[in-house]
Amino acid sequence: MFRLSDKGEKIQQMFGAIAPRYDFLNRLLSFGIDRRWRTKAVRLLKYNEGSRILDVATGTGDVALEIALCTPASVKITGADFCKEMVDLGVVKVGGSPYADRIDLIVAPCEDLPFADDTFDSVTIAFGIRNVVDRKLGLAEMWRVLRPGGRMIILEFSTPRSHLFRQLYYFYFRRLLPVVGGLFSRYNAYKYLPDSVLEFPSQEEFSRMIGEAGFHNIHLHELTFGIATIYAGEKE
């Protein structure tokens, strides 16, 4: 059985603590832009009638619900997250949606997905890969459970290329975001967010990691001046 590292357990506990206010603060701190980003990522999915799609680091199920909205009724979605508190909230949210019969949510880390090889036609992970301590293993697991010809979609924060916009972005991320997050939830958790984004690999380096995990035909899509990036890769 996979055991999280000490760092992984601390991250897991942090998300468990902020789970009740997580959705509200996502909307507030991103000014609602995160919804548009998720929609754009989901539009890149690869699926057919009867396909299975996996959303890793599903949190409270936002991406899983977006996938259900944008795909045929025959498509089944599984959401996996290492934080039970997030999944519990997601189960309630999904249960009150029109897609309850199409979405299953489970507790599982990205580094140890409890699925057979070649199970899913697409795999997504939105704003979660930076929280995976062993990213190489996480990418390898997503490659393993993806069917040949399937597509992986990663949506993650990134650093804007424009010097001026980058300075504004850093000011908001480092100074304002932790304070606002602390008013409604935990300051330390919302200080972790910018810290985790700033230490995340560059677009070029992370694309290289995706390729080393076995993916090919890798494409990048910058969003909102480079604040976020969609990485798409396929399995031969």
Order of alpha helices (4+ residues) and beta strands (2+ residues): alpha-alpha-beta-alpha-beta-alpha-beta-beta-alpha-beta-alpha-alpha-alpha-alpha-beta-beta
